[in-house]
């Protein structure tokens, strides 16, 4: 049986310098996700993201227009998705909250209110009909 708390702890125990630096930059995000009952960790495969296991083992992925920048000044909004597993090509993906501008080079940054983002995550997880079993997990 999948244990989100244990799985997130294993990932966090293996952090290297890149993950530790990202954790420092996005500590407020990990704290907010933890306070919402999720189990956050930093992901650096394929680009920086803050991920969090939901109680059912699905994953919430917090990114920006693409991967999160290591400098917060480069963040132009939140792009938050819900996926069944932590892979590059999950069988389904729900967009939970997206405040990124269409063109981050020219458009103004989107809303980065973390409370609003976490509210959207919580609401989505309580309403979403998809789960890890749908992916064969």
C-alpha positions as CSV (number, residue, x, y, z in Angstrom):
1,X,0.0,0.0,0.0
2,X,1.3,3.5,-0.9
3,X,2.0,5.7,2.0
4,X,2.3,9.4,0.9
5,X,4.0,10.5,4.2
6,X,6.7,7.8,3.9
7,X,7.2,8.3,0.2
8,X,7.6,12.1,0.6
9,X,10.0,11.6,3.5
10,X,12.2,9.2,1.4
11,X,12.4,11.8,-1.4
12,X,13.2,14.6,1.0
13,X,16.0,12.5,2.7
14,X,17.8,12.2,-0.7
15,X,17.9,15.9,-1.4
16,X,21.1,17.2,-2.8
17,X,22.3,20.8,-3.1
18,X,19.9,21.7,-5.9
19,X,16.8,20.5,-4.0
20,X,18.0,22.2,-0.8
21,X,18.4,25.5,-2.6
22,X,15.0,25.2,-4.2
23,X,13.5,24.2,-0.9
24,X,14.8,27.5,0.6
25,X,13.4,29.5,-2.3
26,X,10.0,27.8,-2.2
27,X,9.7,27.1,1.5
28,X,6.4,29.1,1.7
29,X,4.9,26.8,-0.9
30,X,5.9,23.6,0.8
31,X,4.7,24.9,4.2
32,X,1.3,25.9,2.6
33,X,0.9,22.6,0.9
34,X,1.8,20.8,4.2
35,X,-0.7,22.9,6.1
36,X,-3.4,21.8,3.5
37,X,-2.8,18.1,4.4
38,X,-0.5,17.3,1.5
39,X,3.0,15.9,1.6
40,X,5.3,18.2,-0.4
41,X,8.7,17.6,-1.9
42,X,11.0,19.3,-4.4
43,X,11.3,17.7,-7.8
44,X,14.2,18.5,-10.1
45,X,13.9,15.8,-12.8
46,X,13.0,17.6,-16.0
47,X,12.9,21.0,-14.4
48,X,12.2,22.4,-11.0
49,X,8.7,21.9,-9.4
50,X,7.2,21.7,-6.0
51,X,5.2,18.5,-5.8
52,X,2.9,17.1,-3.1
53,X,1.4,13.8,-2.6
54,X,-2.4,13.8,-1.9
55,X,-3.7,11.3,0.6
56,X,-4.8,9.0,-2.2
57,X,-1.2,8.9,-3.7
58,X,-1.9,11.3,-6.6
59,X,0.4,14.2,-7.1
60,X,-0.1,18.0,-7.2
61,X,2.6,19.7,-9.3
62,X,3.3,23.4,-8.7
63,X,5.3,25.0,-11.5
64,X,5.4,28.3,-13.4
65,X,5.0,28.9,-17.1
66,X,7.4,26.0,-17.5
67,X,9.6,24.8,-14.6
68,X,9.9,27.0,-11.6
69,X,12.8,29.5,-11.8
70,X,15.4,29.2,-9.0
71,X,15.0,33.0,-8.5
72,X,11.5,33.9,-7.5
73,X,11.9,37.2,-9.4
74,X,11.6,35.1,-12.6
75,X,8.2,33.6,-11.5
76,X,5.4,35.0,-13.6
77,X,2.5,33.0,-12.1
78,X,1.4,29.6,-10.8
79,X,0.6,26.6,-13.1
80,X,-0.7,23.9,-10.9
81,X,-1.7,20.5,-12.1
82,X,-3.0,17.2,-10.6
83,X,-1.6,14.0,-12.0
84,X,-1.9,10.3,-10.9
85,X,1.8,9.7,-10.6
86,X,5.2,11.5,-10.6
87,X,6.2,10.9,-14.2
88,X,6.9,13.0,-17.3
89,X,3.9,11.6,-19.2
90,X,1.0,10.8,-16.8
91,X,-2.1,9.2,-18.4
92,X,-4.2,12.1,-17.2
93,X,-3.6,15.7,-16.0
94,X,-6.1,18.1,-14.5
95,X,-5.2,21.8,-14.6
96,X,-6.1,23.0,-11.1
97,X,-5.0,26.7,-11.1
98,X,-3.2,28.7,-13.8
99,X,-2.2,32.3,-13.4
100,X,0.7,32.3,-15.8
101,X,0.6,34.9,-18.6
102,X,0.3,33.7,-22.3
103,X,3.7,35.3,-23.0
104,X,5.8,35.7,-19.9
105,X,8.3,37.9,-21.8
106,X,5.7,40.5,-22.7
107,X,2.7,40.1,-20.5
108,X,2.4,41.2,-16.9
109,X,2.9,38.5,-14.2
110,X,-0.3,36.7,-13.1
111,X,-1.7,36.5,-9.6
112,X,0.7,34.7,-7.3
113,X,-1.4,34.7,-4.1
114,X,-0.5,31.4,-2.5
115,X,-3.6,31.3,-0.4
116,X,-5.8,31.4,-3.5
117,X,-3.7,28.7,-5.1
118,X,-3.9,26.4,-2.1
119,X,-7.7,27.0,-2.0
120,X,-8.0,26.0,-5.6
121,X,-5.9,22.8,-4.9
122,X,-8.1,21.9,-1.9
123,X,-11.3,22.5,-3.8
124,X,-10.1,20.5,-6.8
125,X,-8.9,17.5,-4.8
126,X,-12.2,17.3,-3.0
127,X,-14.2,17.4,-6.3
128,X,-11.9,15.5,-8.7
129,X,-13.3,12.1,-9.8
130,X,-9.9,10.9,-11.0
131,X,-7.5,8.9,-8.8
132,X,-4.3,6.9,-8.8
133,X,-6.2,3.7,-9.7
134,X,-7.3,5.2,-13.0
135,X,-3.6,5.1,-14.0
136,X,-3.2,1.5,-12.9
137,X,-1.3,2.4,-9.8
